[in-house]
Each structure stands twice: as structure tokens, then as C-alpha cells.
Amino acid sequence: MAGCTSETVHNIFQSMEYGPAACSSTATAQAWLDHHSRTLGLFIDGKFVLPADRRSRCFVDSKGGTVCSTACAAEDDVSQCAASAVKGHKAWGDLSCYQRAKVLLGSASALGRHGPCVAELCELCEASCPPSSLVRLLQYYSSWAQLRDTLIANWTPLGVVAVVSSDDCSLYSLMLKVLPALAMGNSLIVVPGRSSAPPVLLLAQLFTGAGLPAGALNVLTGSDMQLGAKVAQSANVSYVSYSGNKPDAVLLCRATAGMGVPVSVSQNVGARCPFIIFESADIDSAVDAVIEAAFKKKREVHWVLCVQESVLDSVVARLGHRMAGMKCVALQSVGDRGLVDAAVQGAQQQGATLVQSCAAPPSSAQYPPTVLCGAAPSSPFVVEPSPGPLLPLMTFRSNTEAVALGNHSPHGQAASIWTEDLTLALETAKSLSVGSVWVNSHSVSDPCLPVSGHKDGSTCTDGGQQGLYQFLRPSSSSHPPLPRSSPVSMDYSKFGTAASPPIIPEDSDPAGAPKVYLQLVGGKLCKSVSGCSIAVQSPGGGGVLAHCPDGGPKDVRNAVEAADKVQPGWMKKSPSARAQSLYSLAKGLEAKRRDLAASINVQTGLSMDKADEEVELSIARLSDWAAYCDKVQGGTPSLPQSGSALSFPEALGVVGIVLPDNSPLLSMVTLLGAAVGNGNAVVMVPSEENPLPALAFIQVLQSSDLPAGLVNIISGRRDQMTVALANHSVIKAIWYWGSAEGCQYLQHACTSPMKTLRLSCPKEDGGQDWTHASILEDMWRSAVQWKSVWIPTA
């Protein structure tokens, strides 16, 4: 404060006036913008680039004043940026772990020095993010950069990573992807949204000044999501990670389908999240918190208030008291006012009552904070929330009803629970299908905790050690990357309906014909619903070995129904109980080893010795998964603030698996063990070329103690079965080994709801080494999603 004022501390306390600012951060931010003539270029190869013929995108603040404009990158800029990122990756990757950590710590120091400038620029651009949060991110990931080769051995960086965000994505959510990717040794091409673009450009300049090699962090700005697709088209880009809203995520996934580049999605904008108040809660604190969360000027999520009936009157009375005198909240646009008015009118017509801070102005881009009391889970204003400051309020009687209301949403991002009963809080947190649960708090975040959006919320994990692995690949060839390619011109509506192998009715086989196999659905052997079967040819083309059912959409529907029914109970079993079931399955396989070896020998043409060796590896692999069940669990990471937190893996739900052609038995038990051992149920489609070992394995499953319906095996044409799996809304993840066209179809179709995909094209990438031990950890991470529970203390 020296040089700023002559006031003493005593005089300031006597007058209770605001003290002077430590420095003029506004002038600092404005000076940086003026230095760039308020026209920000692209950040490529460590410097700003502003081609003369590029379109620009103007950024206007809430008062209508022009803050700055950003350049819109063209294809030439994308090519130049990709080439710069390749060079940057080499320079950044050549540094030791200690040197990379030192650069990130230096970036944290630079951010601390220029914190007022960054904070003011974020405020001008309506991308509110405290510099202290960004410093915490840098400090946390600098330590992981230091420890990468020590604690994350046998994993290597991907190379060039593209990080894309929507216009309404927060700066913090974007940097939660940028910094771990950098810490693991990747170079980045960042495509920020409208509000986060100027702060990201400033951060890129600060990080480069702190020692980040030129080209390691590049920033391209544009006008829409097509720029992210153009970046993904570059052959140098190995991975695309997206953060933002659902519509833009769908556009990006469909635009990149068939390019051979994996795309992960974190849908952290626009989700519906429950705010649950139990009768045992501190009502005053809960009401203050819900007002703070629900009526922010800029919200990333839509809160739904769920109140226990016994304290409903008390909560509504306190809401009315706290909201009295609150000012109207500015809407994003004048057009949003019509949507808000329509939602309120519809709520009133359905019997909802209003609690408002003041009367709504006749017509303007503002609206008062409003609570819609008496909402129903199926009400339109609950299912499709409007953009304004509206808070639906629903009631429940018991804990079971609270969980049902909390899970009545296609999204699974977060929830806030308010109760003084810790046991009730933990039971509710465990039962909610969300990635983050805050107990007696809300909207708290820290990079030490892994978070996965459940249901239609996310296809990857952000934060914690677990969030690092999306930017790494196993050093071995256990999971080769998809080959880069150009999308094939496809009619997605006709995929899977092409001409098929000869199909005959299952009841028309004469005596002495090849054996007819059955499929396993809901724990029962059955024929396909269509009543037809496919002829399985011998490996040398010498004749028909057997007939297997020709499954279709109805078979998949029946299998998913059975799997969805049994999976919650299986997930609740202890890890040791699931381990014992897998040990039992391994013993059953050993008892049937001769039959399975003969099946492999007949189907693939391998010698009996080689076939028996694959059976032996399969028995060992099931035992490995049994041992894995209770060994890799979550923990209680240390938090920088007071309180405690829990993080633990949870099952995905129902997983669809299209099995590969090579190593038909070993690959099947590897994937089955990964999914079932972590609490999932599976619907498996055997290899179209070599289905017999998988169908012969059914007899092992029937003699095991696995619940009926947990494992379903449906044979059929691969493309047709792929379409059926992709179109089923209950299936959370699909693991696919097949054609390049099948991979493209899944990337295009699995967007509503969003499914986690693990894709491989063996004919193009050389196939997977199923004997390598590293596949265990890799597949385990594909079979779980993470949940974090925050428990604050005084």
C-alpha cells in the first residue's frame, strides 16, 4: 500500500470506508489490450500472429462496449499451428521431468505476479476465474510433471493434443484439460470459446515467457465449432478433448467421425443438478447456499431444488425472506426473455406457485430470481430448463424418494446434499448417479479429485491422477491407436443392412447337419428372435462347421433389459465377493479346457498345443481380474482447504462389447473380466469370423455363480449388432473391434446419449496383443467412472 495512500489503519477502521486498490488492475488489462490494438491474433510458435485477410470476432461486454476482437483462423493457420505443435512437442518432450515441472512452477509465479491483470481481463470477458484457482492448477500439475516417470511408468504422452471448448465453457474447466496435458509432456492446440479466448491468449503469452518452449502451447480462435473439427483433421493431432455444452459436443463428434482421432467429452455446461435439503439440515445455511448457486449471473448448470416435505414451509418462508429486495438478473439476450416468460406461464398453468424477489419488468433482458414451487419431475420447465434465473422446487418424503428425484435426469454431473446426518449424506452420495457430490456445500473444486460425468455427462475423467491417463497411452502395443484416415462417405441410416452371409431358418437343419449353437440372454440358452442362423465356415473354406443364431435388435433389447435389471445388485456386491465369482469362473474354465481348446482348434485352425496354450492364458487372465477386484480402489486425497474428500471408482453400467477376431477366447475373457470385475454387466457379440469359442464358453458361464443376465452373448452379423448396441440408450459404453466403417458409425451415432467408446480396427492397426500384462491396467481404467464426495469442516 506504500505510495498509494497516507491513511493509517486506525483511521480506516474508524471510518469503515473501502481502502484504495493495491494497483490499477483495470489499467493493466486495458494496457495489454491496447498493446494489441484491441485485435488479438492467433498464438502460434510462441508468438502472436495476425494475418491481414482474416475475419474477426468482436467481443462486447454486458454494457455494450467493445472489449476486443479475436481473429478467426483459416485452414492455412491450422496447418501452420499443427507444424508448430509437432516441433513444440519434440522440444517439450526432450526436457526432463524436473525441467518441465520447473517451467510449470515458473508459470505459476508469473501468473501470481500478473494476477490482477488476468483477473480483470476475465471480468471484462465474463470468464470469471480467480487467478488463485489457476495457480493451484499449475502447482498441482507441476508436481505430476515431476513424478510422471516415477509414479506413471510404462505410459507415454500422446503427442499433439487438441483441447476444444464451447463459448459458454468456463476458463477453469478449459485449463483443467490444458495443464494436465502439458504436464504429461504433450504439446497443445487450444481452441477456446468466445469468453475464454482473450484470457487463454494472455496465459499462453505468460507461460511462454516463463520458459515454455515455442510451439508447446498454441491457441487458435474462431467463430464456431467447425474450427475444432478442422484442427482434428490434421494428421499431426493424436487426440481431441472437449469441454462445454452438449450441442457443440455432438457437432464436434459427428464432424470428426471417421478421421481416426479419439474424441473425449466433458459436458460441464447445461446439466440439471439436484440440490437436496433434508429435514436434518441447517435450513438457514442451505437456503443461503441455494440462492448463491441458483441465481448467479452466469451459471454452468441448472439447479433443481429438492426439499423434504416436513421442512417445506420453513424453506419456502426463508427463501421469500432472503430473496426480498434482490435485483433482477441480466439475461444473455433479449430473446431469452420470451423463453423465461413462457416457462413461468407454463409452470403456473400446471399449478406451480412463484416466490420472486420483485415484480418482473414489463419487457427487458432482465428477470427477477424466481422459485417455482410445486414442480413435478416431468414438468417441461424441469426437463428443459430455460436460460433465466428460475429454480424449480420439488418435494420428497424419504431418502429413497430423494435419490429417485436426484437421479431423474439424463445428466450426471453433480449434486449438493444438505444434512447434519453424515451417515445419511454418505448413503445418498453413494446412491446418486453423479460425478461430484458436495455435502453441505456446492460448486467446490480442486484438481486433486477425479471427476467423471455419469450417464449422459462425460466420456472421460478430469482431475486427480486418474485424469492424467486420457493424455497418455501404454508404452507397449497392448492398445494401438486408431489409424488416421479420411471419413468414408456413408449413409448412416443404411449401415448394418447390407447383404449378409447365407442365413437359414434354425429349425430347418436336417439330421446329421453341423452343430447348431444357441446364444445366452438373461441366463437362458435361446435361439434368435428372428428364428434364423448363420453358417460358420471352416478356416480353410472347406465347409460349414456349425450354425449360430443371427441376432438382431430385439435380441439386444432383451439382453440389455436383463443386464440392466441385475447390474445394480452386482455393483453393490463387495469387491471380494466379485473376486470369488471370477475365481469360480476360472475354475469352471479349467474344468472345460479340453472342450474350449477343441473349439479354438476347429474354429481357427491352430494346433491343439497352441489352442491349449490360449485356454491356459485365459484361465490365468480370469484369475488376474479376480485378484484385481479389491486391489485398486479410491482414496482420501489431501485438500488445500479444511475438510475431507473421498474419491472412488464406480461401474459404468451396461457395456456393449463387439469382440475381435484374433485370440477369440483370450480376448473375450480379458474384456469380460475387466467389465464384470468392476461391477458392470455386459452384452457381448462374438467375432463374426470366429464365434464358436465364445459360444462354447456359455457352458462355463452357466455352471458359474454369476447372476443370470450379468453376461449375455448374442451372435450375429457384426455391423447389424453394432447398430443395435449404438441405438440402445441404456448402454453406457461400447468396446468395438471391427472395420473402419464401424468405428466411423459409432463415433457419429453414439452422441445421444453420449457413450464412452473404445475403438480398434485390427486390419488397419495390426491388432491388439492380448497376452501383454499392461492390458490389465488399461482395460481397468476403461471399465470405471469416478465419483468424488466433498465433506467440509468448520
N, C-alpha and C positions, 0 to 999 in steps of 0.2 A: 504493500500500500504506500510505500515511501514515494514521495514526489507526486502523489495523486490528491492528497488532502492534508489539511492541517488539523482536522478534527481529532480529538482524543477519544479513546474507547469510552471513558466516563461520560463525555458529552453525548456520544452516540446513544448510549444506553439511557441517558436522561431524556433525550428527545424521542427515542424509538423510531427514528427515521431510517429509511433504507440507506445503507452505505454506498459509496461510489464503486463502480466496477473496477476490477483489478486491471483491466486493459480493455481497449475497444475492440472486441472480437468482431463486431459488425464491420468496422473499417478494414480489419484484416481479411475477412472473407470477400468484401467488396473489392479490396485491392487485388486479390488473386483473380477475381472475375474480370476486373478492368485490365489486368495484365494480359489476359487473353482476349481483350476487346469484346468480352461477354459472348464470344463464339468459341465454344470448346471443340477441339478437334478430336481425332482418334489417338489413342495412346498405343503406339507400335514401336517395338525395338527400343524401349526405354525413353522415348521422346514423343511429343505431340506432333501429329501430322494432320494437316488441314488442306486436302486437295481443293482446288479452286472451283471445280464444277459439281460439287456435292450438294444435294439438298440438305436442308437443316430442319430441325425440330425445335420450335420455340417453347420455352418453359415459362409459364405465367403463374405468379403466386396467387394466394386467395384474394388479394385486393385488386387483382387485375394488372399489376405491374410486371414488366418483363424482367425475369431474373437473368436468363441467359438462353442461348440456343446451342444445340448439340448437332454435330454433323451426322448424316445418315450414310453409313458405309455401303460401298458398292462391291461387286464381285472382285474387282482388282484389289481392293483393300483387304478383303478376306484372304486372298491368295498371299498378299504381302505379309499379312499378320500370321498366317499359318507357317510360312517360311521362317519368320522371326521366332515363332514359338519353338520350332524344331531346334534352331541354334540356341535359344534360351534354355531348352531342356538339357542340351549337352553341357552348357556352361554351369547350370544349376546342379545337374546330376554329378558333375565331376568334383563338386565340393564334398568335403567330408560331412558327416552328420553334425559334428561340432560347429563347423563353419556355417552350415545352413541355420542351425539354432542361433548362432551369434547374429546372423543377419536379421532373423525374425525378432530377436530381442532388441536389436538396434532400431528396427521399425517401430517397436512398442515405445521406445524412448522418443523417437521422432514424433510419434502420434501424441505422446504426452506433452511435448513442447508446443505442438501446434493444435492442441485440443480445442481451444476457443474458436479457432478458425474452422475446424471440422464441425464443431457443434453448431456454429452459426450458419454454415453452408447447408447442413442437414435441416435446420429450421427453415431456411429460405426455400428449400426444395421440398418441404413437407415430408422428409425422410428421417423423422426423429429417431436418433440413436445416440445415446450418451457415449462420448469418447472413452469413458471408463470401461464400458462393455467391450469395445473393440480392443482396448489394451489388455483386458482379461483374456480375450480370444487369442491374441498374439502371444501372451505369456504362456498360456496353456499349450498351444500347439508348438511353440518353440521347444518345450520340454519333450514333446513327442518326436520332433525332428532330431533331437539329440539322441533319443533312445530307439530310433527306428530299427537299426541293425542289431540292437541288443534284445529288445522285447518282441519285435515283429520280424523274426528271422524267417527265411525262406519265402519272403514276399518281395516283389519288386514293383516300382512305380509303373503306371500305365504308359506314360509318355506325355502327349499333348492332350489336355483335358479342356473341354468347353463347359463353362458354367453359365447358364441362361436363367433369367428371372423375368417375371411379368411386371407390368407397370405398377401394380399395387403391392409388390413384394417389399418387405422391409429391408433396410440395409443390413441389419444384424443377420437375418435369415440368409442373405446372399453371402456375407462374409463367413458364415458357418460352413459354407462349402468351399469358398476360395482358400481359406487359410489351411485347413487340413490337407487339401490337395497340394498346396505349396510345401507344407511340412514334410510330406512323403516323397518329395523330390520330383514332382511333375511340374511342367510349365502350363500356363493357363491362357485361354482366350475367354475373357469375361464379356458377356452380352447383358448389360444391366437394363432394368426397366427405366421408365421415364423419370421417376422421382429419385432413384438411387444413382443415376448416371453421373451427375456432377460430383457427388461425394466420392464415388468409386474412382473417378479420374484423378481427384486430388490425392486419394490414398495411394494410387499407383505411382504417382509422382513422388510422394513421401517415401514409399518403400524402395523405389529405385535409388533415391538419394541416400538411403540408409545402407546400400550395398547390394540390393537385389540385382542380379545380372540382367543386362538388357535382353528383352525377349522372354524372360521368365514369366512376366505378368503383362498381358496385353488387354486393352479394353476397346471393344467396338460398340458403337452406339448406332441405333437405327430407329425406325418408326413402327415396326410391328414384329411379330414372332417369326416372320419369314427369314429374318437375318439369322436367327438361331439355326434354322434348317440349312441355310447357305453355309454356315460355319461347319455344321455336321457333315456336309458333302465333301469337305476337304479330306483327301486321303491321309493327311497327317494327323487328323483328330482320332484319338483312340476311344473316347468316352464322352458322353454328354450328361450333365447333371442339371436338372431343372428345379427351380423353386418358385412357387407362386400359386395362381388360381387354376381351377380345373379346366375351363375352356381353352386357355392357352396351352395347357399341358396336352390336351387332346390334339390340338393343331400341330404341336411340335412332334408328338409321337407318330402321327399319321404322315407328316411331311418327311420324316426320316426313315419310315418303314422301307426295308429292303436295302439300305445303304451299308449294312453290316456293322453299324456302330451301336453299342448298347446305350440306352437312354434310361436314366433313373429319375423318378419324380418324387418331390416333396410338396404335397398340396397343403400349404400352410395359410392360405387365404380363402375366406368364404365358407369355412366349415361351420357346422352347427355344433356347439359345445354346451353340455349341461352344467348349470350352476345349482348344486343341490344343497338345500338348507334343511337339516334335521331338527327335530324339537329339542335336541340336546345341545344345539349350537348357541354361541354367543350372538344373539339376534342383532344387537347394535353393530357389532363388527362385521357381521355377514351383510347387513344392509348397506353399510358404508362401502364395502368391497364391491358388491354387485353394481352399485351406482358408478363407482370408479371404472369398473370393467366395461359395463354395457354402454355408457354414454360418452365414451371418448370421441374426440373429433374424427380420428382415423382409427378404425378397428380392423384387425386382420380376421377376426372370427365373429360369428353371430352367437351370442349367448342366449340360452333358454333357461329361465328361472324355474326350478322345481322345488316346491315348498311342502313340508309335511302339513297335513290338514289341521293338526292340533295347534299350530302356531301361525296359521294363515292370517288371521285377523291382526295379530301383532305385527307380522311382517308388512302387511299392506299399510297399516297405520304408520309405521316407521318410514316406509317408502314415501308416503304422502308428505310426512313432515320433513324428511331430508331433501326431497325434490322441490319443496316450495321455494320459489324465487330463483331456481336455476334458469340460466339463459338458454335461448334456442341454440341448437347445434347446426352449424353450417353443413349443407348437403354438398355432394360432389358436383352437382349440376342442377340447373333449373328443372330439367326433365325428371330428376329423381323425385321432385315434389309430387308429381302425379302418381308415381308408384306408391309413395308413402300414404297419400290420401286414400288411394284405392285399398291398400292393406288395412288401414284403420276402419274404413267403412265396412269392409267385408268382415272384420272382426266383430264390429258392433252388431251387424246383422246376424251373426252366429251366437250372440248373447254375451260377448265379452264386454267388460266394463273397463273404463280408462282411468288411469292415475297419471295426471300431467302436471308438469311444473308450472305451466301457464297456458293461456289460450293460444292456439296455433294462429300465426299471422295469416291474413287472407290469401296472399299469394306471394311467395318469395322462395329463395333457395335456402330456407331455414325451417326447422321444425323443433318443437319443444320435446325434451325427453319424455317418453310415454311408456307406461307399463300396461300391457293388455292382459287383464286378469280374466281367468276363466277359459283359457285356451285349451284346446284338445290336441293330442298328438297328430291328428290327421288334418288339422286346420291349415288352409293354404298359407296363411301368414307364418306358420311354424315350419311347414315343409319347404316353402320357397320364401325365405326371409327377404324383406325389402331392404334397400340400402340405407334407410334412415335410422334415427335413434329410437327404435322400437324394441321393447323387451317383453316377449310372451311369458306369461306366468301360468304354470300348471301345478296341480296338486297331486299328492300321493299319500297313502296311508301307512304302508310298511316299507321296510328296506327292500324287499323283493320288488315292489312297485317302483321304487326309486331307481333301481338298477334297470328295470324294463324301460322306464322313461328315458334314462340316460343312454341306453343302447338303441333307442328308437330314432336312428339317424343313419344315413348311408356313410357318414364321415366318422372317423375315429381318431381325432387329433388330440383333444384334451378334455379335462373335466375338473371342476372345482367342488370340493366336498367340505361342508361346514358342520362340525360336530365336536363336542368335548370328549366323546367316547372314542378312544383310539382303536379299540377292537372293531367297532362299527365302521370306522373310517377305513381300516385296512381291509376288512371284508368287502366293503363296497368298492374300494380301489381295485381289488383283485378281480371283481366280477365285471367291471366296466371294460368294454372293448375300445380302449383309447390308449394312446401312446404316452401321455403325461397326465398325472393326477396330482393336483395341488390340494393339500389338506389345510383348511383354514387360511388359505392364501390363493392367489391367482396370478397368472401371467409371469411366473418366475422362471428364469432360465439360467443355465450355466453350461459351458461346453464340456464339463466333466461327465455329464449324464447322457447316455444314449437314448434317442427318441425315435420311434418308428410310428408313423401314422397307421392306425389299424383300418381294416375294412377298405373303403374307397379313398383312403387318405394318403398313402405313400407306398412306394416300391423300394425304398432304401432306408438306411439308418443314418441319422446325423448325430454328431456329438459323441463324446467318450471315445474309448479305444475302438469300440465296435464301428463307429462312424468312419474310421480311417480305411477300413478294408474295401470300401467302394472305390477307392483311388489306388488300389493295389491289385496285383494278380499273383498267383502262386508262381514261384520260380521254376517249378517243374512244369511238364507239359500235361498235367492232370486235367486242365481245363483250357484248351486252346481258344484264343479269341475268334470271334466270327470273322471270316474273310471279308475285306472291303469289296464292295461291288456297287453297281448301279441298280436302282429299283427296276424290277421287271414289270412290264405293262400287264396288269391283271384286272380281271373283273371279279372283285372280291365276293360278289353275290353268287358266283358260279364256282368258286373254289371248293373242291371236295366233291363235285358232282360229275367229274369226268368219267370216261369209260373205265371199267374195273376188270379185274381178273374174272374168269368164269365163275358164276355163282349158281349153285344148285339148291333145291329145297332140301332141308335137313332130313326129312322123312323119306326121301326117295332113294337112299343108298341101298343097293341090293346086298344080299348076303355075300360075305367074302370081300366086300369093298374095304378100302383103307379105313383106319380107325376114325371115329368121329369124336372130337373133343368138345367139352362143354366149358362155358365161362362161369365166373364166380361173381354173383351180385347179391349183396345183402347176406352173405354167409351161405348161400344156396347155389348148387350147381343148376344151370339152366341153359336153354337154347336162347338164341337171339330173338327179340320181339318180331323181327321181320320173318323169321322162320327159314332163313337161308344160311348157307355156309359157303366158305371159300376153300378152294382146293389148295393145299400146301404142297409145293413142288419139292422134289429132292434136290440136293445141292448141285448135282451134275445134270439136272434136267431130265433124269431118266424116268420120271413118272410121278404119280401123286403119292405122297407119304401119308397124308391124313386130310381130314376136313375139319375146319374150325369155324365157329359161329361168325357171321357177318354182322357185327354190332352196329348200332346207329344211335341217333339222338335219344330215342326212347329208352334204350339200354343205359345210356349215360345218365338220363334223368333219374331212373330207378336207382342206379348206383350212387349218385350224389345224394339222393334222398336218404338212403341207408347210411351213408358215410356221415352226413350232417347230423343225423339223429344220434349216432354213437360217439362222435368225436368229442363233445363237451365232457362226457363222463370219462373217456380215456385220458383227456388232457388233465383232469383233476386227480388222476392216479399219481402216486408218488413216483419220482424217477426210479427208485429202486424196484418198485412193482413193475414198471415198464421194462426195466432191465431183465427181470426174471422171465418175463414173457418172451423177450428176444433170445435169451439163453435157451428157453424151451424150444423156440423155433429153430435154433441152430441144431439142437439135439434131434429134432424131427427130420431136419435135412440130412443129418448124418445117417439116420436110420434108413432113409430113402436114397442114399447116394448112388447106388447101382442103377436105379431107375432113372435118376436125373442124368447120370453120366451117359447112359444109353440114349437118352433123348437128345443130348448135345451131340453125341456121335452121329446119330441118324440125321439130325437136322442140319448140322454144319459140315459134316464130313471129317471132323477132327478124329484123330486116333483115340482109342479108349483111354490110353495113358494121359493124353492131353485133356480129354474130357473129364477124367477123374481129377486131374490137377485143378481144373476150373471149379469143380464141386468142392474140393478141399479149400480153395481160396474163398469160396462163397461161405462155407461154414465159419472160417476164421473171420470173415468180414462181419457176419452177424454177431459173432462174439465181441468183435471190436465195438460195434454200435451198442451192444448191451453194456459194455464197460464204460462207454462214453456217457451214458444216460445221466448219471448222477455226479459226473466229474466236472463238467463245465457249466457253471451257473453264474448268477449275477453277483452283486456285492453292495457295499455301502460306501460309495466314494466320498472323499472329504470335500466339503463345500467351503468356499471362501467366506460365506456369511454364517450366522448362527443357524442351527437346525440340523436335521438329519435327512438323508435321502436313501432310497432303495432303487436299485435297478436290477431287472431280472428278465430273462428271455421267456417268451410265450410262443405257443404253437400258432401257425398261420391259420389253420382250419382244415379245409378240404383242398388237397393238392392233386392236380391232374398231371400224369406222367406219361409221356409218349416215349417208349423205350427204344434204345439204339439197336442196330443190327449186330454189332460185334459184341463178343463175350455176353451172350444173351442171359445167362444165369447170374454171372458175377455182377453185371451192370444192374440187373433187376434187384438183387438183394442189397446192393450198395445204396440205391435210391430208396428202396423200401425201408431199410434200416434208418436212414437219415431222417425220413419223414415221420415214420411211426415212433421212433425212439424219442422224438421231441414233442410228441403229443398230437401229431396230425393224423388225419385219415386220408386214404389215397384211392384214386381211381386210375388204374394202370392200363395202358394199351400196349400189348406185346408188339415186338417187331413184326412188321408185315412180312418180312423175308424169313425170319427165324422165330416163329411164335411158339413152337412146341415146348421148349424148356420152361417158358413162363406158364403155359397151360398145365404142364406136368407138375409144376410147383404147387398147384392148387391143392393137391392131396396132402402136401406138407402143411399148408395153411389150415386145412380142415381138421387136422389132428392136433393143432396147437391150441393154446388157451387165449388167443387173441379174440376180442369180441367180434361177433358176427357183424359184418358191414364195415369194419375198420379198413380192411383191404379188399378191394374189388378189382377183378381182372376181366377186361372186356376186349376180345379180339375183333379185328375188322380192318377195313381199309384205312390207312394212316391219315390221309387227307380228310376223309369224311369224319373220322373220330376227332381229329384236331378241331374241325369246325364245331362239333358238338361240345367239346370242352371249352372252347373260347366263348361260346354263346351262353354258357350257363353262369348266372350271376352269383351263385353260391361259391364257386371255385375261386380261391384267393390267389393261387399261383399255378403256373404251368411250367413244367420242365420238359423240354422238347428236344429230341434228336431226330432230324429228318432233313428235308430238302430246303434249299434256299427260298423257294416259293412259300413253303410252310412257315419259315421264320418271318418272311415279309408279311404274310397274312396275320400272324399272331401279333406282330408289332402294330399293325393297323387296326385290328379288331379288338384287342384287349385293352380298351380305353374307357369303357363304361359298363360296369365298374372297372377301375384300374386294377390290373393283375400284375403280380410280380413274375417276370419271365426269366427263365434260364434257357438260352437257346444254343444249339450246336448244329453244325452242318458237317457231318463226318466226311462226306465225299469231297468237300472243299477244304476243310481244315485238318484233314488227316486222322480225325477221330481222337477219342479220349483214351488215356492209359488208365484202365480200371484197376490195375494192380498196384499203382503207386499209393503209398500211405498218405501223402499230402491231400488226397481227395477227401479224407475224413473231415478235416477242419473246414475245407472249402464248402463241402456239402452241408455241414452242420450250420454254417452261417446262412446258407440259403434256406434253411428249414425253420428259422425262428424269426420273430419280430420282438422288439424290445419295448419294455414299459418302465417308466420312471415315476416314483412317488416321492413328493416333497412333503416333509413334515417340519414346519418351522417351530422354533422355541423362542421363548421370551428373551 
